[in-house]
Each structure stands twice: as C-alpha cells, then as structure tokens.
Amino acid sequence: MSCRDLMIENPITVTENQKVSEVLKLFNKHEIRSVPVVNDDGELVGMYSLFNLINSILPVSANLGDDITHKHDMGISLAGLGDASMMPNRLKKELDIPVNEFMNKKPAFVSTNTEFRECVNLLSKFGSPLPVVEDGSKKLVGIITSQEAVIELTDMMENLD
C-alpha cells in the first residue's frame, strides 16, 4: 500500500504570501493546527503550524524551540510563560506578516509511491500532517494525517488470522 491510497486529496493550503491573520482564521474555521504552504504553481514550499505562531509570540525566555512542531497532540498552557500581558501586542505585530517569515521551509514530505510503513515512520518522527507530493516534483497532491494511519492499522488488525 502506498501513500496515494491513504492520502486526503485536495487539502486546505495557503500561499507563502498569505498573512498570519488569514491562516489563523483557517485554523479556527477548519479546526486544524497546521497547513501546507504552496507557491503559485502548487508546489510545496513549507508548512505553517500553530506552533510556528506560538513560538513567534512567546517571550524569548519561554520560546519552545524549533522542535515544537514535532511534538504530538500537545496541550499548551500559556500560563506562567513570562509576561502574558505582552502576548496580545506580540500577536498584533505578527498578524500582517506573511507566513513564509515563520513557516518550516524544509518540511518532511512523502511522494505518492512511498510505502505505508515509511509514511508511518515519518509520521512518528515529524508528526501530522505529512504532505504528499507527486513523484519527481514538489507539486502537492494531498496529506497523510495520523488518523489515516489509525484507519489503515485498524484494517490490518481486523484482517489478522
């Protein structure tokens, strides 16, 4: 089984010049925490996540670091992370900035022919979602989320002898 068989086609995406405010509204509307960033040709150029935003507005002493995007299903409490009264001001400054300023510019991704076991391996290492690109290009064609992996593993379990 390959990623093509598991992926969600036509995922929600943003362009590299979209403002943080627009993306935050998409996160809220669609109840998502990260989104592939594509250029005008539909090629994957990055990933932008809630954690990118949080890292940009946290006080420097409380910044959680680049690896925060690799944590799974974290509940984050902003209480006790320095002067919380400054966060609205920091957020206001970030809202008009394009996502390409803060996005992960080297996201992990898989191609449509990547085998399922490799998808699961990368999901465990980099988190969900995992962008899927056409073989031989960076054209985004879908995403694999941890839920697709759960569905496939459940199917495997039900077909065991």
Wavefront OBJ file of the C-alpha trace (Angstrom):
o trace
v 0.000 0.000 0.000
v 1.299 3.465 -0.893
v 0.640 6.973 0.331
v -1.563 7.556 -2.714
v -4.028 5.018 -1.271
v -4.189 6.739 2.115
v -3.874 10.439 1.422
v -6.527 13.092 1.728
v -6.712 14.747 -1.674
v -7.077 18.498 -2.191
v -6.066 19.534 1.334
v -6.506 23.032 2.666
v -3.418 25.021 1.699
v -2.136 28.556 1.962
v 0.240 30.521 -0.223
v 3.558 31.745 1.047
v 2.409 35.377 0.952
v -0.806 34.898 2.938
v -0.861 36.791 6.185
v -0.755 35.086 9.562
v -4.193 36.553 10.366
v -5.775 34.741 7.391
v -4.156 31.455 8.347
v -5.207 31.755 11.974
v -8.818 32.163 10.789
v -8.437 28.989 8.652
v -7.101 27.095 11.670
v -10.142 28.119 13.658
v -12.708 27.535 10.891
v -11.449 24.073 9.912
v -10.218 23.008 13.361
v -6.704 22.313 12.103
v -3.307 23.162 13.566
v -1.049 23.146 10.521
v -1.290 23.648 6.811
v 0.913 23.058 3.748
v 2.274 26.237 2.161
v 2.425 26.222 -1.645
v 3.745 28.588 -4.292
v 1.757 29.844 -7.298
v 2.483 26.573 -9.142
v 1.038 24.446 -6.323
v 4.464 23.214 -5.231
v 5.138 22.564 -1.565
v 7.409 25.262 -0.147
v 6.775 24.793 3.563
v 4.459 24.007 6.452
v 2.952 26.559 8.799
v 1.581 25.493 12.151
v 0.045 26.860 15.284
v 3.389 26.166 16.943
v 5.144 28.496 14.480
v 2.744 31.234 15.584
v 3.086 30.441 19.282
v 6.883 30.485 19.039
v 6.765 33.892 17.336
v 4.659 35.493 20.095
v 6.124 33.882 23.210
v 8.644 35.830 25.245
v 12.148 34.796 24.209
v 12.790 33.182 27.594
v 9.732 30.954 27.105
v 10.232 30.104 23.435
v 9.728 26.386 22.994
v 12.234 25.928 20.166
v 12.031 24.682 16.587
v 11.385 21.086 17.587
v 7.974 22.038 18.978
v 6.461 21.289 15.550
v 7.462 17.666 16.052
v 5.533 17.151 19.269
v 2.313 15.192 19.082
v -1.069 16.403 20.293
v 0.330 18.829 22.827
v -1.953 20.758 25.095
v -0.168 24.041 25.611
v -0.863 26.299 28.560
v 0.495 29.775 28.112
v 0.115 30.487 31.833
v 3.384 31.126 33.565
v 5.348 31.756 30.377
v 6.676 35.149 31.264
v 4.690 38.345 30.933
v 1.469 37.089 29.351
v 0.179 40.667 29.073
v 2.668 41.233 26.247
v 1.318 38.375 24.120
v -1.574 40.363 22.576
v 0.894 43.047 21.493
v 3.216 40.440 20.006
v 0.295 38.756 18.248
v -0.882 42.067 16.799
v 2.577 42.622 15.290
v 2.586 39.157 13.689
v -0.876 39.212 12.098
v 0.089 41.194 8.976
v 3.297 39.267 8.313
v 3.318 36.614 5.523
v 3.526 33.017 6.744
v 6.764 32.490 4.805
v 8.516 34.501 7.530
v 7.783 31.824 10.140
v 6.982 28.608 8.256
v 9.077 25.465 8.307
v 10.878 25.835 4.965
v 12.171 22.261 4.943
v 9.181 20.121 5.868
v 9.239 16.356 5.757
v 7.114 15.017 2.911
v 6.435 11.827 1.010
v 5.704 11.045 -2.611
v 2.604 9.281 -3.863
v 4.518 5.991 -4.246
v 6.041 5.991 -0.750
v 5.121 2.778 1.061
v 2.748 2.849 4.023
v 5.376 1.710 6.535
v 7.607 4.649 5.576
v 4.645 7.037 5.952
v 4.036 5.710 9.473
v 7.733 6.053 10.265
v 7.766 9.686 9.116
v 4.506 10.480 10.925
v 6.028 9.174 14.156
v 9.157 11.249 13.601
v 7.701 14.530 12.278
v 4.059 14.482 13.327
v 0.870 15.011 11.415
v 0.005 16.028 8.772
v 2.584 14.835 6.285
v 2.400 16.457 2.832
v 2.226 14.156 -0.208
v 3.793 15.364 -3.459
v 3.781 13.963 -6.999
v 6.670 11.629 -7.753
v 9.540 13.572 -9.291
v 8.189 17.005 -8.357
v 7.132 19.034 -5.349
v 3.551 19.521 -6.556
v 1.296 18.988 -3.539
v -1.407 16.386 -4.167
v -2.533 15.500 -0.643
v -1.723 14.974 3.006
v -1.478 11.986 5.294
v -2.664 12.502 8.846
v -2.267 10.300 11.863
v -5.959 9.421 11.522
v -5.361 7.800 8.111
v -2.633 5.715 9.729
v -5.026 4.668 12.519
v -7.661 3.653 9.962
v -5.168 1.564 7.983
v -3.712 -0.084 11.091
v -7.232 -0.914 12.295
v -7.982 -2.521 8.926
v -4.768 -4.562 9.234
v -5.731 -5.651 12.743
v -9.180 -6.793 11.623
v -7.655 -8.893 8.831
v -5.196 -10.769 11.054
v -5.582 -14.531 11.252
l 1 2 3 4 5 6 7 8 9 10 11 12 13 14 15 16 17 18 19 20 21 22 23 24 25 26 27 28 29 30 31 32 33 34 35 36 37 38 39 40 41 42 43 44 45 46 47 48 49 50 51 52 53 54 55 56 57 58 59 60 61 62 63 64 65 66 67 68 69 70 71 72 73 74 75 76 77 78 79 80 81 82 83 84 85 86 87 88 89 90 91 92 93 94 95 96 97 98 99 100 101 102 103 104 105 106 107 108 109 110 111 112 113 114 115 116 117 118 119 120 121 122 123 124 125 126 127 128 129 130 131 132 133 134 135 136 137 138 139 140 141 142 143 144 145 146 147 148 149 150 151 152 153 154 155 156 157 158 159 160 161
